[in-house]
């Protein structure tokens, strides 16, 4: 009696272009630009929100403190997001041209 052999089906990988470092750099560029743009919008929203809260607080010191804290948190958060975007942008520049920093 002959023994049957089992041949599992093989995965077919579709043809296409390979991923290049410049493609990865383009993705990093888009992420960095989005983060920088988002940080500006967030900071502006928090500054306006804090200003409205501060104006509406009157003599209530808890609301004044909350408005000042909101302003501080918005600026710090925006700076963090802006910093991350700047770091990603720096990595993108290094990927596209590794000799850029060493001239």
Phi and psi in degrees as a GROMACS rama.xvg file:
@    title "Ramachandran Plot"
@    xaxis  label "Phi"
@    yaxis  label "Psi"
@TYPE xy
-83.9506  139.714  UNK-2
-92.7267  131.583  UNK-3
-80.4033  141.064  UNK-4
-102.86  143.706  UNK-5
-104.705  122.899  UNK-6
-109.568  107.751  UNK-7
-67.2052  149.629  UNK-8
-65.6445  142.855  UNK-9
-95.9029  145.407  UNK-10
-71.3995  137.008  UNK-11
-100.858  118.899  UNK-12
-93.6419  122.148  UNK-13
-68.9428  149.263  UNK-14
-73.1083  160.294  UNK-15
171.813  -168.773  UNK-16
-93.955  148.017  UNK-17
-81.2956  157.067  UNK-18
-78.415  126.606  UNK-19
-104.889  164.644  UNK-20
-63.5269  -31.6162  UNK-21
-69.5652  -31.4801  UNK-22
-64.8571  -43.5339  UNK-23
-63.5412  -38.2846  UNK-24
-65.0228  -36.3635  UNK-25
-65.7474  -39.9961  UNK-26
-63.3252  -44.1856  UNK-27
-62.0829  -38.6197  UNK-28
-61.8573  -44.9408  UNK-29
-64.0733  -40.3618  UNK-30
-65.4628  -43.6066  UNK-31
-63.4857  -45.0975  UNK-32
-64.3037  -38.4598  UNK-33
-63.3851  -44.866  UNK-34
-64.3021  -40.8804  UNK-35
-65.0572  -44.8414  UNK-36
-63.9214  -43.1023  UNK-37
-64.8577  -36.8595  UNK-38
-65.3698  -38.5128  UNK-39
-64.0649  -44.8913  UNK-40
-63.7439  -44.407  UNK-41
-63.0434  -42.7769  UNK-42
-64.1287  -43.0968  UNK-43
-62.7543  -43.5533  UNK-44
-62.5157  -44.891  UNK-45
-66.966  -36.5652  UNK-46
-66.5172  -43.3304  UNK-47
-64.4097  -44.9258  UNK-48
-61.6161  -43.5719  UNK-49
-65.4386  -39.0478  UNK-50
-64.7283  -42.1742  UNK-51
-65.8046  -43.0847  UNK-52
-64.2858  -40.5314  UNK-53
-65.9773  -41.1552  UNK-54
-67.0421  -39.9357  UNK-55
-79.1459  -11.5464  UNK-56
-69.2564  -33.7322  UNK-57
66.0648  -127.015  UNK-58
-96.6582  1.61537  UNK-59
-75.6527  108.24  UNK-60
-67.4512  -28.9902  UNK-61
-67.6119  -38.8922  UNK-62
-71.3528  -35.3843  UNK-63
-64.0591  -44.5023  UNK-64
-63.5281  -40.608  UNK-65
-62.911  -39.7013  UNK-66
-66.9428  -41.7533  UNK-67
-65.3734  -40.8284  UNK-68
-64.1108  -40.0043  UNK-69
-63.7077  -40.7041  UNK-70
-62.7222  -45.309  UNK-71
-63.5624  -43.6046  UNK-72
-64.8018  -39.454  UNK-73
-63.9515  -42.8827  UNK-74
-68.2672  -44.2179  UNK-75
-63.6653  -45.0699  UNK-76
-61.6537  -41.9753  UNK-77
-64.1131  -39.9111  UNK-78
-65.5584  -36.957  UNK-79
-64.7183  -47.1952  UNK-80
-64.6806  -41.1287  UNK-81
-62.0771  -40.127  UNK-82
-64.0173  -41.9799  UNK-83
-63.4983  -42.6928  UNK-84
-61.6976  -38.9525  UNK-85
-66.8823  -40.0902  UNK-86
-63.5874  -44.2283  UNK-87
-63.7168  -40.0594  UNK-88
-63.7206  -38.7248  UNK-89
-64.3768  -42.0691  UNK-90
-62.188  -40.2146  UNK-91
-62.0938  -44.3243  UNK-92
-61.8057  -41.1522  UNK-93
-65.6542  -36.5618  UNK-94
-67.5105  -42.9178  UNK-95
-70.0708  -37.4388  UNK-96
-142.704  88.8492  UNK-97
-60.3707  -24.2666  UNK-98
-84.7528  -2.99989  UNK-99
-58.0918  -38.8941  UNK-100
-84.9561  -10.239  UNK-101
-112.764  19.6747  UNK-102
